[in-house]
Amino acid sequence: MSRRMTIGLAAATMVMAAGLLLAQPGPGGRRRPGGPGFGPPGGRAMESTPPTARGPAEQKILDVLDDMSQNQRGGNMNVPIEDGRLLRLLAESIGAKHVVEIGTSNGYSGIWQALALKATGGKLTTFEIDADRAAMARQNFKRAGVDDIVTLVEGDAHEKVVDVAGPIDMVFIDADKEGYLDYLNKLLPKVRPGGLIVAHNITPGMADPEYVTAITTNPELETVFYSDGGGASVTLKKRPLD
C-alpha cells in the first residue's frame, strides 16, 4: 500500500472510530453526562455539516444526490446521507479501483461511491433485480455524469455475482438480508487483501446472525460496527503478516 493510501485509510479509521465512540454508552452502560470534556448528553457534540464541493464537477454530482434525496427517497430504501458519505470516504481512502454493489435501487448509494471512483480512476459494478429501479438508476447515473464508470447488471445477484472478475477493492451489500452470507461467500475470494466488505442495516432485528458470525469469527477478517445512520459493518480482508 502506498503512503498516501495508508494515510487515507488511517484517516477513515479515525473518523469511524469517532463515530463508534459517540455511539457507545458511558461507564455502567449509561450515556455520558454533559459537562466539560464530554459534550451534551447522548454524545452528540459533533454534528456533520452538509458536503461542500471542491469544484463544479463535484457540485454537479452533489446536486443530483440532493435532488434524489428530496424527491426519490420514498420507496427506494436509500441509505441515509451520512452512510453515503461514509461509503465515499472508505472507497476513496483505500484508492478503490473496483467497487461491487449488491442492491442498486435508484442509484443513490452508487453515486456516492462513484464520487470516490471518479477521483481514483475506478469503476462500479452494481446489481439490481427490480427492472423499474434499474431503469431509474440508469437515468440518475447519466444525469450525474457517472454512467461511464458504472456497469449496472440487472437480475438476481445471487446468480450473477459469480461472473464478476476480481480483484475487488470494496463490496457494498444492501439487499435481501438473508442473502448477505451467500454474497459474502461468493465475493470474498475475489476481494483483494486490504479490501473492504461493507454491509448495510447490520442492526438488531435486521442483521442475519449467520452473516455477523461469519464476519466476526473468521481470522482472516477484521470487523467493526458503525451504528449511526442505517447501521453497518465494515470488514477488512487482512493482509498476512508473515
C-alpha positions in Angstrom: 0.0 0.0 0.0 1.3 3.5 -0.9 1.9 6.1 1.8 -1.0 8.1 0.5 -3.4 5.1 0.7 -2.1 4.2 4.2 -2.7 7.8 5.4 -6.1 7.8 3.8 -7.2 4.5 5.4 -5.9 5.7 8.8 -8.0 8.9 8.5 -11.1 6.8 7.6 -10.5 4.6 10.6 -10.2 7.6 12.9 -13.5 9.1 11.5 -15.2 5.7 12.1 -13.7 5.3 15.5 -15.0 8.8 16.5 -18.5 7.7 15.3 -18.3 4.4 17.1 -17.1 6.2 20.3 -20.1 8.6 20.1 -22.4 5.6 19.8 -21.1 3.9 22.8 -22.7 4.2 26.3 -20.6 5.5 29.1 -19.4 3.6 32.2 -22.0 1.3 33.6 -23.9 1.2 30.4 -25.2 4.8 30.7 -24.7 7.6 28.3 -22.0 10.0 29.2 -23.4 13.0 31.1 -23.0 16.6 29.8 -20.2 18.7 31.2 -16.7 19.8 30.3 -14.9 17.4 28.0 -18.0 15.3 27.4 -20.3 17.3 25.3 -24.1 17.2 25.6 -25.9 14.0 26.8 -26.1 11.4 24.1 -22.7 12.1 22.7 -24.0 14.4 20.1 -21.3 17.1 20.4 -20.3 16.9 16.8 -22.8 17.2 14.0 -21.9 16.8 10.4 -22.3 19.7 8.1 -23.6 19.4 4.5 -21.0 18.3 2.0 -19.2 21.1 0.2 -18.0 20.7 -3.4 -14.4 21.3 -4.3 -15.3 22.3 -7.8 -18.1 22.3 -10.4 -17.8 18.6 -11.3 -18.3 17.6 -7.7 -21.1 20.1 -7.3 -23.0 18.6 -10.2 -23.0 15.2 -8.6 -23.9 16.5 -5.2 -26.8 18.4 -6.7 -28.1 15.2 -8.3 -27.8 13.4 -4.9 -29.6 16.2 -3.2 -32.4 16.1 -5.7 -32.7 12.3 -5.3 -32.7 12.6 -1.5 -35.6 15.1 -1.7 -37.7 13.6 -4.5 -36.9 9.9 -4.9 -36.1 8.6 -1.4 -39.6 7.3 -0.7 -40.0 3.6 -1.6 -36.4 3.2 -2.8 -34.8 2.3 0.5 -31.9 4.7 0.0 -29.1 4.8 2.6 -29.1 7.9 4.8 -26.9 10.7 3.6 -24.2 10.1 6.2 -24.0 6.4 5.2 -23.5 7.6 1.6 -20.7 9.9 2.7 -19.1 7.1 4.6 -19.1 4.9 1.5 -17.4 7.6 -0.5 -14.8 8.1 2.2 -14.0 4.5 2.5 -13.7 3.9 -1.2 -11.5 6.9 -1.9 -9.4 6.2 1.2 -8.3 2.8 0.0 -7.9 4.0 -3.5 -10.5 1.7 -4.8 -10.4 0.8 -8.5 -13.3 -1.7 -8.5 -16.3 -1.5 -6.2 -19.1 -4.1 -6.3 -22.5 -3.1 -5.0 -25.4 -5.5 -4.3 -28.6 -3.6 -4.4 -28.5 -0.6 -6.8 -32.1 0.7 -6.1 -32.3 4.1 -7.9 -28.5 4.5 -7.8 -28.2 6.8 -4.7 -25.5 4.9 -2.8 -23.8 4.0 -6.1 -23.4 7.7 -7.0 -21.8 8.4 -3.6 -19.3 5.6 -4.4 -18.9 6.9 -7.9 -17.8 10.2 -6.4 -14.8 8.4 -5.0 -14.2 6.3 -8.1 -14.1 9.5 -10.3 -11.2 10.5 -8.1 -9.4 7.2 -8.1 -10.0 6.3 -11.8 -12.1 3.3 -10.7 -15.3 1.7 -11.7 -18.5 0.4 -10.1 -20.3 -2.8 -10.8 -23.8 -2.8 -9.3 -26.6 -5.3 -9.3 -30.4 -4.7 -9.2 -33.1 -7.2 -9.5 -36.0 -4.8 -10.0 -36.4 -3.6 -13.6 -38.1 -0.3 -12.7 -35.4 0.7 -10.1 -32.7 -0.3 -12.6 -34.2 2.0 -15.2 -34.4 4.8 -12.7 -30.7 4.2 -11.6 -29.5 4.4 -15.2 -31.2 7.8 -15.6 -29.7 9.0 -12.4 -26.2 7.7 -13.3 -26.4 9.6 -16.6 -27.6 12.9 -15.2 -24.9 12.7 -12.5 -22.3 12.1 -15.3 -21.0 8.9 -13.8 -22.6 6.4 -16.2 -19.3 6.0 -18.0 -17.8 4.3 -14.9 -20.8 2.3 -13.8 -21.9 -1.2 -15.1 -25.4 -2.0 -13.9 -26.2 -5.7 -14.0 -30.0 -6.4 -14.0 -31.1 -9.7 -12.5 -30.6 -11.9 -9.5 -27.2 -11.0 -7.9 -27.0 -14.4 -6.2 -26.6 -15.9 -9.7 -24.8 -13.1 -11.5 -22.0 -12.2 -9.0 -20.2 -15.3 -9.9 -19.3 -13.7 -13.2 -17.6 -10.7 -11.5 -13.9 -10.7 -12.2 -11.5 -9.8 -9.4 -9.7 -8.2 -7.8 -12.4 -6.3 -6.0 -11.3 -3.4 -3.7 -14.6 -2.9 -1.9 -18.0 -4.6 -1.7 -21.2 -2.9 -0.5 -24.1 -5.1 0.3 -27.6 -3.6 0.8 -30.1 -6.1 -0.4 -32.0 -9.1 0.9 -30.7 -9.5 4.4 -30.9 -13.3 4.5 -28.7 -13.4 1.4 -25.8 -11.5 2.9 -23.9 -14.6 3.8 -24.2 -16.0 0.2 -23.0 -12.8 -1.3 -20.0 -12.8 1.2 -19.1 -16.4 0.4 -19.2 -15.7 -3.4 -17.3 -12.4 -3.4 -14.8 -12.7 -0.5 -12.4 -14.8 -2.6 -12.3 -12.1 -5.2 -11.7 -9.2 -2.7 -8.0 -8.3 -2.6 -6.1 -8.4 0.7 -6.6 -5.0 2.3 -10.0 -4.7 0.7 -13.3 -3.9 2.4 -16.7 -5.5 2.7 -19.4 -3.1 3.9 -22.8 -4.4 4.8 -25.8 -2.1 5.4 -28.5 -2.5 8.0 -26.4 -4.5 10.4 -28.6 -3.7 13.4 -30.5 -5.8 15.9 -33.6 -7.2 14.3 -32.3 -6.7 10.7 -28.9 -8.4 10.6 -28.6 -12.1 9.7 -26.9 -13.7 12.7 -25.1 -16.1 10.4 -23.6 -13.2 8.5 -22.5 -11.5 11.7 -20.9 -14.7 12.9 -19.1 -15.2 9.6 -17.5 -11.7 9.6 -16.6 -11.8 13.3 -15.1 -15.3 13.7 -13.1 -15.6 10.5 -9.4 -15.0 11.5 -8.8 -13.6 8.0 -11.2 -10.7 8.7 -11.4 -7.8 11.0 -14.8 -6.2 11.5 -16.1 -3.1 13.2 -19.7 -1.9 13.5 -20.9 1.6 12.6 -24.1 2.3 14.5 -25.0 5.7 13.1 -27.3 6.1 10.1 -28.8 2.8 9.0 -26.1 0.8 10.8 -23.3 -1.0 9.0 -20.5 -3.4 9.4 -17.1 -2.7 7.9 -14.9 -5.7 7.4 -11.3 -5.7 6.4 -9.8 -8.6 4.5 -6.5 -8.8 6.3 -3.1 -9.0 4.7 -0.8 -11.7 6.0 1.9 -10.5 8.5 4.3 -13.3 7.6 
